[in-house]
Amino acid sequence: MTDHTEHADDEQVWTAERIAALGPVTDITTAAAILRLSRSTAYELAKQGRFPVPVIRAGTRYRVPVAPLLAALGIEAPRPPRHDLTPDDTPSMNHDGQSAAPPRTTVDPLWRDIGHE
């Protein structure tokens, strides 16, 4: 008896969100699945420099940037949220190691005694 069970990867639906969630790069096998290419065709095209999007060769591995992959599919890459990673009580530093925050002003204690802050 022949097993005709489909693999989950064969029927995987690649949405813009799922592709973007891969991160900045993915492996060539995943990129091939997204582009509906066979694994062997993907490697052959990469080897010939004819893969549909730029490919980065890292040693014996191929990596595919996700942004050009999305662009090839006509999908605008989602912009990552902007986060200020500096804690609230720590001023940002410029490239010289100096505080990039404006200098803090202090209230003269005598002025405070008069009732004006």
N, CA, C and O of each residue as an XYZ file, in Angstrom:
468
protein
N       0.837     -1.165      0.000
C       0.000      0.000      0.000
C       0.891      1.240      0.000
O       1.873      1.300      0.739
N       0.553      2.218     -0.819
C       1.330      3.445     -0.924
C       0.751      4.497     -0.004
O      -0.465      4.682      0.064
N       1.633      5.186      0.703
C       1.198      6.259      1.593
C       1.135      7.556      0.794
O       2.155      8.023      0.287
N      -0.056      8.140      0.679
C      -0.238      9.374     -0.080
C      -0.390     10.583      0.837
O      -0.963     11.600      0.446
N       0.120     10.466      2.041
C       0.013     11.567      2.995
C       0.903     12.721      2.545
O       2.084     12.532      2.254
N       0.332     13.899      2.493
C       1.087     15.097      2.120
C       1.870     15.600      3.321
O       1.391     15.530      4.453
N       3.057     16.099      3.082
C       3.836     16.729      4.146
C       3.258     18.100      4.418
O       2.787     18.770      3.498
N       3.288     18.527      5.666
C       2.755     19.843      6.041
C       3.478     20.953      5.295
O       2.855     21.947      4.925
N       4.807     20.805      5.061
C       5.573     21.838      4.374
C       5.137     22.002      2.923
O       5.257     23.091      2.361
N       4.623     20.913      2.299
C       4.211     20.980      0.910
C       2.990     21.873      0.724
O       2.810     22.457     -0.345
N       2.162     21.985      1.736
C       0.936     22.763      1.633
C       1.000     24.056      2.433
O      -0.022     24.711      2.637
N       2.172     24.420      2.878
C       2.329     25.605      3.713
C       1.988     26.863      2.923
O       2.470     27.060      1.808
N       1.152     27.708      3.513
C       0.771     28.964      2.883
C       1.697     30.051      3.397
O       1.803     30.272      4.603
N       2.360     30.721      2.483
C       3.290     31.778      2.853
C       2.611     33.127      2.703
O       2.439     33.621      1.589
N       2.228     33.719      3.815
C       1.648     35.057      3.822
C       2.773     36.078      3.993
O       3.894     35.721      4.356
N       2.469     37.337      3.732
C       3.463     38.398      3.915
C       3.967     38.411      5.351
O       5.162     38.588      5.589
N       3.071     38.225      6.299
C       3.453     38.245      7.710
C       4.390     37.080      8.053
O       5.364     37.255      8.786
N       4.091     35.908      7.524
C       4.935     34.737      7.805
C       6.314     34.896      7.183
O       7.317     34.505      7.780
N       6.365     35.467      5.986
C       7.659     35.667      5.333
C       8.469     36.704      6.105
O       9.652     36.495      6.375
N       7.834     37.823      6.462
C       8.535     38.879      7.206
C       9.009     38.367      8.566
O      10.048     38.799      9.065
N       8.254     37.454      9.159
C       8.618     36.915     10.474
C       9.851     36.013     10.419
O      10.379     35.633     11.464
N      10.307     35.673      9.243
C      11.508     34.849      9.117
C      12.741     35.585      9.617
O      13.745     34.956      9.951
N      12.678     36.904      9.670
C      13.829     37.702     10.086
C      14.504     38.315      8.880
O      13.930     38.322      7.791
N      15.705     38.826      9.047
C      16.376     39.506      7.936
C      16.834     38.580      6.811
O      16.896     38.995      5.653
N      17.156     37.330      7.143
C      17.582     36.362      6.125
C      16.943     35.009      6.405
O      16.518     34.714      7.522
N      16.891     34.200      5.359
C      16.393     32.832      5.504
C      17.288     31.915      4.691
O      18.155     32.380      3.950
N      17.081     30.633      4.827
C      17.880     29.674      4.057
C      17.278     29.531      2.656
O      16.134     29.915      2.414
N      18.057     28.984      1.764
C      17.627     28.890      0.369
C      16.471     27.908      0.185
O      15.655     28.083     -0.720
N      16.391     26.892      1.019
C      15.289     25.934      0.918
C      13.960     26.601      1.233
O      12.965     26.357      0.551
N      13.937     27.439      2.260
C      12.715     28.164      2.607
C      12.366     29.157      1.513
O      11.204     29.263      1.120
N      13.364     29.891      1.014
C      13.117     30.844     -0.073
C      12.574     30.120     -1.301
O      11.680     30.624     -1.981
N      13.112     28.952     -1.579
C      12.631     28.169     -2.724
C      11.166     27.780     -2.531
O      10.373     27.861     -3.469
N      10.808     27.362     -1.327
C       9.413     26.992     -1.048
C       8.490     28.183     -1.238
O       7.398     28.045     -1.789
N       8.923     29.349     -0.783
C       8.117     30.564     -0.939
C       7.919     30.889     -2.414
O       6.832     31.295     -2.827
N       8.978     30.710     -3.210
C       8.922     31.000     -4.644
C       8.387     29.834     -5.465
O       8.301     29.912     -6.691
N       8.026     28.744     -4.773
C       7.514     27.532     -5.419
C       8.515     26.922     -6.403
O       8.174     26.518     -7.514
N       9.763     26.877     -5.938
C      10.826     26.224     -6.693
C      11.218     24.964     -5.942
O      11.090     24.899     -4.719
N      11.691     23.977     -6.663
C      12.192     22.788     -5.974
C      13.534     23.130     -5.342
O      14.210     24.078     -5.741
N      13.891     22.346     -4.363
C      15.163     22.551     -3.664
C      16.337     22.444     -4.639
O      17.247     23.273     -4.612
N      16.315     21.434     -5.491
C      17.426     21.239     -6.430
C      17.509     22.377     -7.442
O      18.603     22.817     -7.794
N      16.362     22.853     -7.910
C      16.357     23.983     -8.845
C      16.909     25.229     -8.163
O      17.678     25.978     -8.767
N      16.528     25.455     -6.921
C      17.005     26.620     -6.179
C      18.526     26.596     -6.058
O      19.186     27.605     -6.308
N      19.082     25.450     -5.676
C      20.535     25.356     -5.538
C      21.232     25.526     -6.888
O      22.279     26.168     -6.970
N      20.668     24.968     -7.922
C      21.272     25.096     -9.254
C      21.260     26.560     -9.712
O      22.258     27.060    -10.231
N      20.123     27.243     -9.516
C      20.033     28.665     -9.891
C      21.008     29.510     -9.071
O      21.651     30.409     -9.614
N      21.123     29.236     -7.790
C      22.052     29.982     -6.935
C      23.490     29.758     -7.386
O      24.286     30.695     -7.443
N      23.812     28.516     -7.704
C      25.161     28.166     -8.160
C      25.512     28.898     -9.453
O      26.658     29.295     -9.663
N      24.513     29.069    -10.312
C      24.706     29.762    -11.593
C      24.573     31.282    -11.466
O      24.791     32.005    -12.439
N      24.219     31.769    -10.276
C      24.015     33.210    -10.092
C      22.719     33.693    -10.706
O      22.599     34.870    -11.046
N      21.731     32.792    -10.858
C      20.469     33.131    -11.523
C      19.252     32.990    -10.609
O      18.120     32.993    -11.093
N      19.464     32.868     -9.296
C      18.337     32.791     -8.374
C      17.549     34.094     -8.484
O      18.154     35.153     -8.649
N      16.220     34.050     -8.397
C      15.393     35.249     -8.644
C      15.651     36.443     -7.728
O      15.277     37.564     -8.073
N      16.274     36.236     -6.582
C      16.612     37.332     -5.667
C      18.072     37.171     -5.257
O      18.651     36.103     -5.452
N      18.678     38.218     -4.691
C      20.078     38.097     -4.281
C      20.280     36.958     -3.283
O      19.432     36.696     -2.431
N      21.410     36.301     -3.411
C      21.763     35.190     -2.532
C      23.133     35.489     -1.935
O      24.047     35.930     -2.633
N      23.258     35.247     -0.655
C      24.535     35.432      0.027
C      25.123     34.050      0.284
O      24.474     33.184      0.871
N      26.346     33.858     -0.159
C      27.005     32.579      0.093
C      27.874     32.732      1.326
O      28.778     33.567      1.360
N      27.601     31.927      2.332
C      28.371     31.932      3.578
C      28.982     30.549      3.736
O      28.338     29.628      4.237
N      30.204     30.416      3.315
C      30.853     29.102      3.331
C      30.165     28.186      2.339
O      30.130     28.471      1.142
N      29.620     27.092      2.829
C      28.915     26.153      1.953
C      27.408     26.395      1.955
O      26.663     25.668      1.298
N      26.958     27.402      2.683
C      25.517     27.676      2.803
C      25.109     28.900      2.011
O      25.898     29.821      1.796
N      23.874     28.886      1.587
C      23.292     30.035      0.908
C      22.271     30.675      1.849
O      21.483     29.977      2.488
N      22.289     31.996      1.929
C      21.316     32.752      2.707
C      20.630     33.732      1.758
O      21.256     34.304      0.865
N      19.337     33.906      1.973
C      18.551     34.777      1.110
C      17.966     35.902      1.958
O      17.220     35.633      2.900
N      18.292     37.172      1.639
C      17.695     38.287      2.367
C      16.181     38.316      2.149
O      15.707     38.149      1.026
N      15.442     38.525      3.213
C      13.979     38.470      3.147
C      13.384     39.689      2.438
O      12.405     39.548      1.705
N      13.951     40.880      2.638
C      13.393     42.087      2.014
C      13.332     41.971      0.485
O      12.286     42.267     -0.094
N      14.424     41.546     -0.198
C      14.324     41.374     -1.651
C      13.354     40.254     -2.051
O      12.743     40.301     -3.119
N      13.227     39.263     -1.193
C      12.281     38.174     -1.446
C      10.847     38.728     -1.446
O      10.049     38.422     -2.332
N      10.542     39.545     -0.440
C       9.225     40.189     -0.389
C       9.018     41.092     -1.600
O       7.941     41.101     -2.197
N      10.056     41.855     -1.964
C       9.957     42.765     -3.113
C       9.699     41.989     -4.407
O       8.918     42.428     -5.252
N      10.358     40.837     -4.560
C      10.149     40.025     -5.764
C       8.715     39.521     -5.861
O       8.204     39.269     -6.952
N       8.078     39.380     -4.711
C       6.682     38.933     -4.676
C       5.709     40.102     -4.757
O       4.494     39.908     -4.757
N       6.254     41.326     -4.828
C       5.405     42.507     -4.899
C       4.783     42.875     -3.565
O       3.725     43.502     -3.515
N       5.446     42.482     -2.483
C       4.949     42.753     -1.136
C       5.864     43.776     -0.481
O       7.081     43.598     -0.442
N       5.272     44.845      0.032
C       6.073     45.844      0.734
C       6.476     45.291      2.092
O       5.640     44.796      2.848
N       7.760     45.380      2.390
C       8.263     44.870      3.668
C       7.703     45.711      4.806
O       7.756     46.940      4.754
N       7.165     45.058      5.835
C       6.661     45.826      6.974
C       7.811     46.502      7.706
O       8.904     45.948      7.822
N       7.546     47.699      8.194
C       8.582     48.421      8.940
C       8.591     47.933     10.378
O       7.540     47.795     11.004
N       9.780     47.675     10.896
C       9.848     47.232     12.295
C       9.483     48.387     13.223
O       9.722     49.547     12.887
N       8.909     48.085     14.382
C       8.582     49.152     15.322
C       9.867     49.794     15.847
O      10.893     49.131     16.006
N       9.787     51.075     16.105
C      10.945     51.792     16.655
C      10.873     51.752     18.165
O       9.833     52.027     18.762
N      11.971     51.413     18.760
C      12.044     51.337     20.214
C      13.246     52.136     20.681
O      14.330     52.032     20.107
N      13.057     52.933     21.721
C      14.181     53.597     22.360
C      14.714     52.631     23.397
O      14.053     52.347     24.396
N      15.904     52.132     23.155
C      16.475     51.124     24.035
C      17.226     51.733     25.222
O      17.768     51.009     26.057
N      17.252     53.064     25.292
C      17.920     53.724     26.398
C      16.968     53.802     27.578
O      15.858     54.313     27.434
N      17.375     53.305     28.750
C      16.498     53.431     29.913
C      16.191     54.899     30.194
O      17.002     55.772     29.883
N      15.029     55.175     30.780
C      14.590     56.544     31.023
C      15.575     57.350     31.851
O      15.711     58.554     31.633
N      16.265     56.722     32.794
C      17.156     57.476     33.670
C      18.588     57.550     33.148
O      19.456     58.116     33.813
N      18.847     56.987     31.967
C      20.183     57.019     31.397
C      20.170     57.846     30.124
O      19.492     57.482     29.163
N      20.909     58.958     30.094
C      20.922     59.761     28.874
C      21.654     59.031     27.752
O      22.590     58.272     28.001
N      21.222     59.264     26.527
C      21.905     58.691     25.370
C      23.293     59.305     25.251
O      23.521     60.427     25.701
N      24.214     58.573     24.648
C      25.572     59.058     24.470
C      25.841     59.242     22.985
O      25.359     58.464     22.161
N      26.614     60.273     22.640
C      27.001     60.435     21.248
C      28.256     59.615     20.981
O      28.732     58.909     21.870
N      28.796     59.699     19.772
C      29.932     58.848     19.417
C      31.211     59.194     20.171
O      32.148     58.395     20.181
N      31.273     60.372     20.807
C      32.449     60.742     21.599
C      32.317     60.332     23.062
O      33.201     60.623     23.868
N      31.223     59.660     23.409
C      31.018     59.250     24.776
C      30.437     60.350     25.652
O      30.336     60.191     26.869
N      30.057     61.462     25.039
C      29.466     62.567     25.771
C      27.955     62.414     25.771
O      27.383     61.835     24.849
N      27.317     62.930     26.799
C      25.866     62.848     26.883
C      25.232     63.596     25.723
O      25.594     64.737     25.438
N      24.285     62.951     25.055
C      23.574     63.585     23.960
C      22.351     64.344     24.466
O      21.717     65.085     23.715
N      22.028     64.155     25.732
C      20.878     64.837     26.320
C      21.261     66.272     26.652
O      22.415     66.540     26.986
N      20.309     67.202     26.567
C      20.630     68.576     26.946
C      20.968     68.625     28.431
O      20.459     67.816     29.207
N      21.823     69.564     28.836
C      22.184     69.633     30.247
C      20.954     69.924     31.109
O      20.070     70.687     30.719
N      20.920     69.307     32.275
C      19.807     69.526     33.193
C      20.023     70.838     33.937
O      21.142     71.197     34.303
N      18.943     71.521     34.142
C      19.038     72.752     34.919
C      18.551     72.460     36.323
O      17.637     71.660     36.528
N      19.160     73.104     37.265
C      18.741     72.915     38.648
C      18.074     74.187     39.140
O      18.370     75.281     38.660
N      17.194     74.040     40.078
C      16.511     75.185     40.673
C      17.337     75.650     41.862
O      17.697     74.863     42.736
N      17.623     76.920     41.876
C      18.379     77.484     42.983
C      17.580     77.295     44.280
O      16.404     77.656     44.327
N      18.191     76.741     45.325
C      17.460     76.513     46.574
C      16.807     77.774     47.137
O      15.726     77.701     47.721
N      17.449     78.924     46.966
C      16.859     80.166     47.469
C      15.567     80.498     46.726
O      14.595     80.967     47.319
N      15.575     80.252     45.449
C      14.378     80.521     44.647
C      13.226     79.634     45.125
O      12.077     80.072     45.184
N      13.547     78.384     45.465
C      12.539     77.451     45.939
C      11.961     77.937     47.279
O      10.760     77.816     47.519
N      12.815     78.483     48.140
C      12.348     78.976     49.442
C      11.335     80.112     49.289
O      10.463     80.283     50.141
N      11.442     80.873     48.226
C      10.533     81.987     48.011
C       9.165     81.457     47.556
O       8.162     82.168     47.618
N       9.141     80.225     47.110
C       7.874     79.649     46.679
C       7.718     79.544     45.185
O       6.647     79.204     44.683
N       8.797     79.839     44.467
C       8.763     79.739     43.007
C       9.648     78.582     42.591
O      10.809     78.500     42.989
N       9.107     77.712     41.807
C       9.910     76.602     41.309
C       9.980     76.622     39.818
O      10.617     75.756     39.219
